[in-house]
Amino acid sequence: MKLDLKIYRSYANEREIVVMGHLFKKHAPDVFDLDKRWYKHAWAVIRMFRIKTISNAEVVFKFREREIASKTLGDGHFRLTIPYHEEIDSGWHEFKVTAKVEGHTREEKGEFVKPYPGEYGVISDIDDTFLISHSGNIFKKLYVMLTKNINKRNVFDEAVNHYKFLNRLGREDKSTNNAFFYVSSSEWNLYNFISQFADLNGLPKAVFKLKDIKTGIADFLFSGGGDHNHKLYKIKHLVEFYPELRFVLLGDDSQKDAYIYQDITKIFPENISTVYIRQTKKKKKKEIKKILKNIESMGVKVCYFKNSQQAMEHTKENLG
């Protein structure tokens, strides 16, 4: 049996380390070669939704002198929450995970981040927040996903500069940065694609929190859709995991980001600094303006912007 072990960027605080990954039969979702023709790229995308995971397989986490064994969940996912009481420096740290199935073994390296002490954390959506995805038009979204490789996909103008500014917000020491998380309704199938896109465009290095993995070709047609409540739960977990931080939340008005951020603000009125919502159509939506006004009434700064330069100016005026 051939195993493929995928470890995602993980994270830690003063008390725990959270490690995430998937175990696959044969092949994990593809790494994207930039020189593929469009039809080869399309096949690579479709293959991402034809993978097979392995449930209830033993996985062993190794970091320094600690070795913790657990098993994968029903969809091949593992999410280990490990109490850790020894001192860990801020920054990125390497660890190993070993998977064992029926006498076969696979070991891979991963990394987790312990944020540097500071005031801010940043949580951003992906599709139509910094990656142009056309989420409001399912046919256009699928066409772009199938025919445009990573180097042909576009980030919104000035979005990278805004994110880099947020990454350094409130920091005099230029060797440190803020905790950065990308939370999306895209499935774990797309992790390689999104992480490669982010790296290629110089976006801040971040931890990803995505939607449950899909293992059928029919699921591809509805990628990124369905219930978005998982984003609420994931953001809630992050704010609880880092209660010392005040978070900047970034999203767009094509789906439910504003509604989710409103609920997060109600739950954590002292932990949310600012909410940014990108306008994706020609006109601002009345219901989004109403929600943002309500968020603002709870003492949180808001910005409903058409282009990232407006968001950057808002950050400099209100947070910088």
Phi, psi and omega per residue, in radians:
M1 nan 2.265 3.087
K2 -1.635 2.275 -3.131
L3 -1.906 2.578 2.995
D4 -2.309 2.105 -3.048
L5 -1.914 2.125 3.122
K6 -1.977 2.134 3.114
I7 -1.922 2.262 -3.140
Y8 -1.649 2.742 3.050
R9 -0.969 2.310 -3.029
S10 -2.083 -3.081 -2.976
Y11 -2.675 2.826 -3.064
A12 -2.576 2.768 2.934
N13 -2.206 -2.722 -3.109
E14 -1.296 -0.218 -2.990
R15 -2.084 -0.503 -2.973
E16 -2.493 2.725 2.956
I17 -2.053 2.292 3.091
V18 -1.933 2.124 -3.075
V19 -2.053 2.329 -3.045
M20 -2.266 2.561 3.071
G21 -3.107 -3.104 3.071
H22 -2.382 2.652 3.035
L23 -2.042 2.220 -3.053
F24 -2.065 2.694 2.912
K25 -1.457 2.270 3.084
K26 1.185 -1.397 -2.974
H27 -2.297 2.397 2.965
A28 -1.358 2.913 3.049
P29 -0.914 2.507 -2.928
D30 -1.044 2.637 2.800
V31 -1.490 2.441 -2.973
F32 -1.709 2.026 3.052
D33 -1.407 2.300 -3.031
L34 -1.247 -0.311 -3.071
D35 -1.703 0.201 3.114
K36 -1.226 2.465 2.982
R37 -1.193 2.820 -2.980
W38 -1.053 -0.655 -3.082
Y39 -1.270 -0.533 3.053
K40 -1.257 -0.641 3.062
H41 -1.119 -0.753 3.136
A42 -1.037 -0.731 3.123
W43 -1.140 -0.654 3.102
A44 -1.101 -0.694 3.112
V45 -1.136 -0.798 3.136
I46 -1.087 -0.688 3.116
R47 -1.040 -0.522 -3.133
M48 -1.062 -0.422 -3.120
F49 -1.823 0.248 3.094
R50 -2.068 0.306 -3.109
I51 -1.354 2.828 3.074
K52 -2.158 2.285 -3.129
T53 -1.761 2.915 -3.131
I54 -2.097 2.083 -3.118
S55 -1.618 2.737 3.023
N56 0.971 0.541 3.101
A57 -1.641 2.560 -3.127
E58 -1.270 2.300 3.027
V59 -2.237 2.406 -3.088
V60 -2.140 2.108 3.106
F61 -1.587 2.320 3.136
K62 -2.267 2.123 3.079
F63 -2.557 2.120 -3.049
R64 0.941 -2.122 -3.111
E65 -1.649 -0.021 -3.089
R66 -1.559 2.432 3.063
E67 -2.438 2.007 -3.047
I68 -2.139 2.227 3.139
A69 -1.819 2.472 3.039
S70 -2.623 -2.856 3.121
K71 -2.419 2.728 3.130
T72 -1.264 2.687 3.096
L73 -1.367 -3.070 -3.059
G74 -1.071 -0.467 -3.140
D75 -1.772 0.328 3.119
G76 1.408 0.002 -3.114
H77 -1.436 2.526 2.915
F78 -2.236 2.406 3.114
R79 -2.427 1.655 -3.050
L80 -1.640 2.221 3.039
T81 -1.880 1.953 -2.934
I82 -2.033 1.986 3.040
P83 -1.057 2.363 -3.103
Y84 -2.551 2.048 -2.988
H85 -1.881 -0.110 3.071
E86 -1.388 2.766 -3.096
E87 -1.235 2.327 3.063
I88 -2.140 2.203 3.093
D89 -1.152 2.690 3.043
S90 -1.191 2.604 -3.126
G91 2.054 -2.932 -3.078
W92 -1.620 2.436 -3.113
H93 -2.287 2.466 -3.129
E94 -1.598 2.512 3.052
F95 -2.483 3.087 3.105
K96 -2.244 2.606 2.986
V97 -2.250 2.322 3.077
T98 -2.013 2.273 3.086
A99 -1.889 2.455 -3.121
K100 -2.303 2.182 3.134
V101 -2.458 2.041 3.037
E102 0.844 0.822 3.103
G103 1.465 -0.096 3.109
H104 -1.713 2.490 -3.070
T105 -2.272 2.473 3.044
R106 -2.428 2.269 3.131
E107 -2.144 2.374 3.116
E108 -2.402 2.699 3.062
K109 -1.612 2.563 3.043
G110 -2.388 -3.127 3.094
E111 -2.530 2.548 3.041
F112 -2.193 2.752 -3.139
V113 -2.021 2.390 2.885
K114 -1.899 2.001 -3.031
P115 -1.044 2.605 3.020
Y116 -1.236 2.540 3.088
P117 -0.985 2.428 -3.126
G118 3.103 -3.126 -3.068
E119 -1.538 -0.620 -2.923
Y120 -1.963 2.617 2.861
G121 -2.217 2.736 -3.098
V122 -2.222 2.258 3.069
I123 -2.164 2.134 -3.085
S124 -2.222 2.458 2.881
D125 -1.219 3.005 -3.101
I126 -1.989 -1.184 -3.038
D127 -1.118 2.149 3.126
D128 1.116 0.224 2.955
T129 -1.809 -0.882 2.916
F130 -2.167 -0.487 3.106
L131 -1.692 2.096 3.131
I132 -1.207 2.003 -2.975
S133 -2.240 -0.276 -3.129
H134 1.043 0.809 -3.094
S135 -1.072 -0.449 -3.133
G136 -1.332 -0.132 -3.136
N137 -2.273 1.728 -3.001
I138 -1.031 -0.669 -3.105
F139 -1.217 -0.744 3.107
K140 -1.171 -0.674 3.113
K141 -1.047 -0.822 -3.139
L142 -1.150 -0.690 3.123
Y143 -1.053 -0.810 -3.129
V144 -1.146 -0.739 -3.123
M145 -1.079 -0.676 -3.073
L146 -1.414 -0.539 -2.984
T147 -1.865 -0.241 -3.069
K148 -1.953 2.026 3.080
N149 -1.279 3.039 -3.039
I150 -0.963 -0.773 -3.105
N151 -1.302 -0.116 3.091
K152 -1.814 -0.124 3.084
R153 -1.473 2.693 -3.007
N154 -2.043 2.530 2.983
V155 -1.778 2.605 3.138
F156 -1.087 2.522 3.123
D157 -0.958 2.313 3.079
E158 1.224 0.001 3.138
A159 -1.123 -0.722 -3.127
V160 -1.094 -0.772 3.127
N161 -1.091 -0.673 3.108
H162 -1.124 -0.760 -3.126
Y163 -1.159 -0.678 3.089
K164 -1.118 -0.661 3.097
F165 -1.126 -0.775 3.104
L166 -1.094 -0.588 -3.129
N167 -1.136 -0.472 -3.130
R168 -1.826 0.067 -3.032
L169 -1.015 2.213 3.086
G170 1.341 0.226 -3.045
R171 -2.020 2.120 3.041
E172 -1.446 -0.598 3.114
D173 -1.415 1.909 -3.056
K174 -1.276 -0.127 3.114
S175 -1.510 -0.074 3.131
T176 -1.976 2.902 3.140
N177 -2.619 2.963 -3.133
N178 -1.457 2.759 3.042
A179 -1.142 2.258 -3.056
F180 -2.240 2.302 -3.113
F181 -2.368 2.407 3.017
Y182 -1.906 1.978 -3.095
V183 -2.010 2.120 -2.961
S184 -2.510 2.794 3.006
S185 -1.508 0.026 2.949
S186 -1.170 2.556 -3.077
E187 -1.434 2.851 3.099
W188 -1.035 -0.380 3.065
N189 -0.928 -0.548 -3.025
L190 -1.671 0.170 -3.068
Y191 -0.987 -0.879 -3.112
N192 -1.047 -0.770 -3.124
F193 -1.045 -0.866 -3.058
I194 -1.211 -0.744 -3.110
S195 -1.157 -0.678 3.076
Q196 -1.144 -0.700 3.098
F197 -1.077 -0.795 -3.135
A198 -1.077 -0.775 3.138
D199 -1.132 -0.750 -3.106
L200 -1.078 -0.586 -3.093
N201 -1.673 0.059 3.055
G202 1.314 0.409 3.068
L203 -1.254 2.723 -3.121
P204 -1.002 2.473 3.068
K205 -1.131 2.250 -2.980
A206 -2.509 2.859 2.961
V207 -1.536 2.409 3.128
F208 -1.794 2.439 3.013
K209 -2.238 1.842 -3.023
L210 -2.016 -3.130 -3.072
K211 -1.498 2.779 -3.111
D212 -0.857 2.468 -3.088
I213 -1.159 2.597 3.106
K214 -1.947 2.551 -3.064
T215 -2.251 0.403 3.117
G216 -2.413 2.568 -3.092
I217 -1.121 -0.540 3.118
A218 -1.105 -0.547 3.138
D219 -1.128 -0.487 -3.132
F220 -1.018 -0.666 -3.085
L221 -1.116 -0.400 -3.104
F222 -2.001 0.397 -3.138
S223 -0.983 2.300 3.096
G224 1.433 -0.030 -3.097
G225 -1.739 -2.818 3.083
G226 1.355 -2.727 -3.082
D227 -1.219 2.317 -3.139
H228 -1.833 0.161 -3.104
N229 -1.109 -0.414 3.120
H230 -1.029 -0.530 3.124
K231 -1.156 -0.682 3.082
L232 -1.045 -0.820 -3.121
Y233 -1.125 -0.705 -3.114
K234 -1.203 -0.718 3.107
I235 -1.177 -0.727 3.097
K236 -1.005 -0.755 3.114
H237 -1.065 -0.777 -3.103
L238 -1.126 -0.730 3.130
V239 -1.147 -0.682 3.079
E240 -1.186 -0.583 -3.099
F241 -1.269 -0.520 3.125
Y242 -2.189 1.191 -3.049
P243 -1.180 -0.257 -3.130
E244 -1.404 -0.192 -3.071
L245 -1.705 2.669 2.943
R246 -1.891 2.217 -2.944
F247 -1.733 2.464 2.937
V248 -1.734 2.185 -3.099
L249 -1.937 2.266 3.136
L250 -2.137 2.346 3.120
G251 -2.710 -2.825 3.130
D252 -2.491 3.011 -3.040
D253 -1.705 0.241 -3.096
S254 -1.448 -0.365 -3.125
Q255 -2.302 -2.142 -2.986
K256 -2.045 0.289 -3.041
D257 -0.993 -0.812 -3.090
A258 -1.079 -0.681 3.121
Y259 -1.138 -0.746 3.141
I260 -1.146 -0.760 -3.121
Y261 -1.179 -0.555 3.053
Q262 -1.095 -0.783 3.122
D263 -1.138 -0.708 3.119
I264 -1.081 -0.712 3.115
T265 -1.106 -0.678 3.124
K266 -1.150 -0.619 -3.124
I267 -1.351 -0.648 -3.061
F268 -2.196 1.180 -3.042
P269 -1.108 -0.361 -3.131
E270 -1.734 -0.076 -3.029
N271 -1.893 -0.065 -3.140
I272 -1.914 2.161 -3.122
S273 -1.560 -0.928 -2.975
T274 -2.605 2.535 3.060
V275 -2.093 2.172 3.072
Y276 -1.959 2.240 3.094
I277 -2.195 2.144 3.122
R278 -1.421 2.346 3.050
Q279 -1.428 2.126 -3.058
T280 -1.804 -0.203 3.107
K281 -1.996 -3.130 -3.112
K282 -1.145 -0.607 -3.107
K283 -2.037 2.614 3.061
K284 -1.252 2.533 -3.101
K285 -1.495 2.323 -3.086
K286 -1.051 -0.714 -3.088
E287 -1.193 -0.559 3.113
I288 -1.230 -0.732 3.098
K289 -1.052 -0.664 3.130
K290 -1.163 -0.761 3.130
I291 -1.105 -0.784 -3.119
L292 -1.139 -0.615 3.075
K293 -1.111 -0.669 3.110
N294 -1.175 -0.714 3.092
I295 -1.074 -0.739 -3.134
E296 -1.110 -0.564 3.136
S297 -1.177 -0.264 3.101
M298 -1.660 0.224 3.058
G299 1.515 0.250 3.131
V300 -1.820 2.371 3.113
K301 -1.262 2.538 3.140
V302 -2.348 2.691 3.066
C303 -2.622 2.054 3.086
Y304 -1.824 1.828 -2.896
F305 -2.141 2.656 3.097
K306 -1.617 -0.697 3.117
N307 -2.265 2.740 -3.000
S308 -1.205 -0.357 3.077
Q309 -1.106 -0.664 3.070
Q310 -1.091 -0.742 3.125
A311 -1.131 -0.708 3.109
M312 -1.061 -0.797 3.135
E313 -1.092 -0.668 3.102
H314 -1.095 -0.763 3.134
T315 -1.077 -0.800 -3.125
K316 -1.108 -0.669 -3.096
E317 -1.318 -0.584 -2.980
N318 -1.918 -0.394 -3.089
L319 -2.148 -0.462 -3.026
G320 -1.305 nan nan
